[in-house]
Amino acid sequence: MLFDRASPLAIRHAAIASLAPWLLRFAWQSLPRQAARNAAAIAGLLAGAGPMWRELAGHIGASALLREKGAIYLYDTDKAAQAGARDMAQRRDLGVRVEMISTAELHRLEPGLCNVNGQAAIFPDAIFMTDPGRMVCALAKAAGVPILSHRVTRLALCGGAMMLEGAGLSLLARKVVIAAGAHSRALAAQIGDRIPLDTERGYHVEWDMESPRLGRPVCPVSRGFYLCPMEGRLRAAGTVELGGLTHPPSKARVELLVAGARAIFPDLPAPDRDWMGFRPSMPDSLPVIGQSPNCAGVIHAFGHGHIGMTLAPVTARMVCDIVGGRSLAGACAPTRPGRF
Ligand SMILES: Cc1cc2nc3c(=O)[nH]c(=O)nc-3n(C[C@H](O)[C@H](O)[C@H](O)COP(=O)(O)OP(=O)(O)OC[C@H]3O[C@@H](n4cnc5c(N)ncnc54)[C@H](O)[C@@H]3O)c2cc1C
């Protein structure tokens, strides 16, 4: 994939040296035994995510933002379908419900894909959020606590408490949860926790339209992105670019998504907007959730990679249990901060 400019995976050459330690750990974690162990741990975390999102969205009056029609994977060649069948078998072993479907069934479920041939798979239990931004706003509104908006630049132990400082901010806290996504590594390092967190930069492009052509998310697997029917727009989102936090977005990655979407809907005009985000990624694809090994008052909650939105309520529940002293996210927990 790395030698193909049109592949869904890219590494910025200038970043290879700084990425080397992460890449070596990632390669180690990709060996069969480690990958199987990590997949089982991820499946364990994900098992509660759907029901918890349903409950949370219901609680804050945002159930209308969840759509329960599953998600579809598309395979454009027989070779891709065969690889997909192996992938599906592994997922079934982990308790995921997935079914291969014929082209005719695909066209019945998604009439907008009537020009697409090949095999497909459906994950009937997948839940889709039609507008994550609106969901986050609804959550913030329902939280019922003051929200201060500041950038924390300094975090230090001060007596028995933690001192947080930044421009216009000086706050003493008994407990601190570091949940700053890909920026968490630098904050954790300030209390001596060296965590091999990096970022997988991801992109999306959007076309405004009243009816976004699909009923559920559809992933053309070989291209590594999803076409998602958002509220009032069609979104193409995904792909991975390893390249750090400071480099500006790559136009070529945006164009790749546009080309991928046009391979399915050739009449799409120029997109209305694009975006790049920083997935906070660990070499073993597992988040870091647990008490800091160095500082009892600090709880880490970051590193969710591709599934941070999905795992938000699961993470929140784990953090609540740790803060409330009901769990220490034990020394053996797969998400423990000191595992590397
Ligand atoms: C293209 C793309 C598609 C994705 N699709 C999905 C998907 O379909 N499903 C899914 O589950 N996940 C998806 N993800 C992944 C998901 O977005 C992340 O896993 C998730 O956002 C991580 O959540 P977080 O709260 O840890 O970090 P973030 O969402 O990055 O939030 C971190 C917050 O911390 C703040 N912050 C950072 N530094 C500081 C500081 N020093 N002081 C104070 N605040 C600070 C930031 O401003 C930000 O608000 C996708 C990501 C991308 C890029």
The ligand as a Gaussian input file, in Angstrom:
#p B3LYP/6-31G(d) Opt

LIG

0 1
 C      -11.856000      11.156000       9.267000
 C      -12.206000      10.541000      10.598000
 C      -13.295000       9.689000      10.696000
 C      -13.633000       9.106000      11.912000
 N      -14.728000       8.285000      11.971000
 C      -15.068000       7.718000      13.149000
 C      -16.217000       6.882000      13.249000
 O      -16.923000       6.637000      12.268000
 N      -16.513000       6.345000      14.452000
 C      -15.757000       6.577000      15.561000
 O      -16.081000       6.050000      16.638000
 N      -14.670000       7.368000      15.500000
 C      -14.294000       7.930000      14.322000
 N      -13.161000       8.703000      14.241000
 C      -12.245000       8.747000      15.399000
 C      -12.708000       9.726000      16.437000
 O      -12.914000      10.991000      15.845000
 C      -11.644000       9.818000      17.550000
 O      -11.325000       8.528000      18.030000
 C      -12.190000      10.654000      18.687000
 O      -12.465000      11.979000      18.253000
 C      -11.221000      10.711000      19.856000
 O      -11.865000      11.409000      20.879000
 P      -11.069000      12.222000      21.970000
 O      -12.079000      12.938000      22.792000
 O      -10.086000      11.317000      22.637000
 O      -10.180000      13.271000      21.137000
 P      -10.672000      14.518000      20.286000
 O      -11.975000      14.263000      19.657000
 O       -9.503000      14.876000      19.415000
 O      -10.900000      15.645000      21.381000
 C       -9.832000      16.125000      22.149000
 C      -10.246000      17.434000      22.746000
 O       -9.207000      17.886000      23.615000
 C       -8.968000      19.252000      23.371000
 N       -7.571000      19.543000      23.730000
 C       -6.440000      19.137000      23.111000
 N       -5.352000      19.605000      23.736000
 C       -5.805000      20.320000      24.803000
 C       -5.154000      21.052000      25.836000
 N       -3.834000      21.123000      25.924000
 N       -5.946000      21.676000      26.754000
 C       -7.298000      21.604000      26.701000
 N       -7.964000      20.907000      25.731000
 C       -7.212000      20.283000      24.799000
 C       -9.255000      19.443000      21.897000
 O       -9.549000      20.793000      21.622000
 C      -10.457000      18.532000      21.704000
 O      -11.653000      19.200000      22.007000
 C      -12.830000       9.343000      13.044000
 C      -11.739000      10.209000      12.952000
 C      -11.421000      10.814000      11.755000
 C      -10.253000      11.734000      11.691000

